[in-house]
Every structure is written in structure tokens, then in C-alpha cells.
Amino acid sequence: MSPFAPGARPTVGELWAALAERMRAPEMYSEGPRHEAAELLAHALGLLPRDLEARIESRITEAEHSALLGILSRRLSPEPTAYIVGGVEIGPLRFKVDRRGFIPRLDLTVLVEAGLAGVPLEAKGRALDLASGIGAAGICVAHARPGLLLDLADVSPEAIELARENAELHVPGRASCWSGDLFGALPADRRGSYIVITANPPWVPDGTVLPDEVIDHEPNVSFFGGPDGLDLVRRIISELGSWLAPGGIYAQECDPSQVTKVLELLRGVGLVNGRAHADAEGVLRVVSAVRA
Ligand SMILES: C[S@@+](CC[C@H](N)C(=O)[O-])C[C@H]1O[C@@H](n2cnc3c(N)ncnc32)[C@H](O)[C@@H]1O
């Protein structure tokens, strides 16, 4: 499978380009082929992606090459890159991830930015990431706003363990982690206190066929949200008014086809300033609204 002449070991730069090309194949479902290639290659070299540039001209060793082949065969099996390397980068932060939790997708930054848009830099108060998985969105929000205390809540105790580990890495001493069903996981005295709530709950309609690398590896509780995908979203939105502080912002990811419906649900419970937020390709995949 090597595109290189026998005996001529490639440079890191050559391998990176070849791997990125492989990741561009439609069956790889890569969100960012060059970024993903960097993750795999760096792992084989015992580095982080940010350290690759410094080695770009050097030829890889025999041992590094065979490590890479092992890693590639796992990726082609198909196992998700984040589980192979044990990490994922969202915005400026690198998170630990393993099979205990859903892998945050790179466009989670759209949700983070939508939440931050409602919170001044010097804000003090509480933030919540509901259905937080490994905690990436909430931790990015709290990292960008040092005056916030963060609650992370998810139904999966395993995902919450990972969220706790990630919070200790990036926002030490500022996060509390809770396991349970939606708002039921939280202490009652948090009601009315959140100046920002982020959520990327399950929103995939039941029966949707997902790629093998997703459905065979990530926790099944992460995906499906009933016949139209919005069962959990409806439950969350029906309770928002009693958990947001006055003026607090709610930001939520959903499928682009659900944006209009979710904005309507938010208006229906009296939230105002409903907005849709686009990703880098201009696709609307996050909505936000504010408690008056
Ligand atoms: C699509 S994943 C997103 C995780 C995380 N927000 C992210 O973007 O990386 C959905 C998450 O919802 C959690 N979840 C599913 N049902 C839940 C419930 N009833 N209450 C709280 N969390 C739930 C799953 O455990 C999973 O971590």
C-alpha cells in the first residue's frame, strides 16, 4: 500500500500529504482530512499534531513506519481516529477521549461560539453543558470565560468520568460533574442560575443509518432522539425557562433540517432573540435564544 519506492523511506511531509489524500476518500467520512492525517501520523511518531511541522523534512524510521501501518489498519477497520489516538482537538484545547464517550466533532466550535456570544468576557456566574458527553463544549466556554463556574451533566456515568478528567485538565477547580437524566441530574438550587446553557443532545431521527465507524464504536445512547429526532430537545426546551437566569442564553446543536422547528419550540416557551448559526461552510447547525 506504500506509494513510495521500495527502500526509500518517505519524509514526514510526504507521508502527511499521502495520508490526507487517503482520508479524502468518501468512505472515510473524514471531517478534516489533513487534520485527521496529522493526528494519525503524529500518534505513530509519538508526537502531537502541533509538533509535526518541526519534523516535516525528516525521513521516518522503520519502527515509525510499521507503527503507522498498524494504526492505519485500525482506521480502515474502520475505527474512529479519536479513539485510536486517545484525543481530539476542539478549538484551542485537546481533550482526552475513549470509548466511554461520544467523540466531539470539529464543528462543535459553532456551538461554543454561539454560547459565548451571550456572555461578556468578564462575566461571573454559572454555565451548564447538558448532555455534555466528555464535556468539550462546556469546558471550551468556561476556558474562554474565567469567571464562570461550570456544571457538566450527562446520563452516562462513564462519559461523566471522562468529562471530570477533562475539566481537571483545562478548568481545574471550576467544574462540577453530574450523571442523570437531563436537568434531573442537577441540584435543585441551580434553578434560575445559568447565564449560559449549551447542549448537543441526541437529535438523529430513529432509524437513520449511520456509518459503521460511528454506530459500531461510539456509545449508542448518543444518537437517536425519537421519530423526528427531537424527543430530548422538546424535553430540554420545556424546562429551559426555569433553569436559565434572566438574560441567560441557550445554544443548541441540531440537524440543519431541524433548525426552523427548534427555533419555533424556543419561541413557544417565551425565549427571545432566536438565531441560527452557520458553520464554516455556511450550513446552519446551531440555534440560540435568550430568556427575557
Ligand atoms: C451527540 S452526543 C454529544 C455529546 C457532547 N455534547 C458533544 O457534543 O461532544 C449526546 C450525548 O447525550 C447524552 N444523553 C443521551 N440521553 C441523555 C439524557 N436523557 N440525559 C442526559 N444526557 C443524555 C449521551 O450520553 C451523549 O453523551
The ligand as a Gaussian input file, in Angstrom:
#p B3LYP/6-31G(d) Opt

LIG

0 1
 C      -24.452000      13.582000      20.418000
 S      -23.742000      13.197000      21.978000
 C      -22.990000      14.786000      22.298000
 C      -22.059000      14.835000      23.453000
 C      -21.403000      16.213000      23.632000
 N      -22.419000      17.218000      23.871000
 C      -20.573000      16.556000      22.404000
 O      -21.035000      17.301000      21.550000
 O      -19.444000      16.065000      22.318000
 C      -25.177000      13.201000      23.000000
 C      -24.943000      12.985000      24.481000
 O      -26.214000      12.975000      25.119000
 C      -26.158000      12.087000      26.210000
 N      -27.548000      11.727000      26.588000
 C      -28.400000      10.881000      25.966000
 N      -29.571000      10.842000      26.611000
 C      -29.469000      11.679000      27.681000
 C      -30.340000      12.036000      28.744000
 N      -31.594000      11.538000      28.839000
 N      -29.906000      12.904000      29.683000
 C      -28.632000      13.416000      29.606000
 N      -27.756000      13.096000      28.618000
 C      -28.168000      12.249000      27.667000
 C      -25.311000      10.941000      25.692000
 O      -24.784000      10.166000      26.750000
 C      -24.260000      11.693000      24.877000
 O      -23.124000      11.972000      25.662000

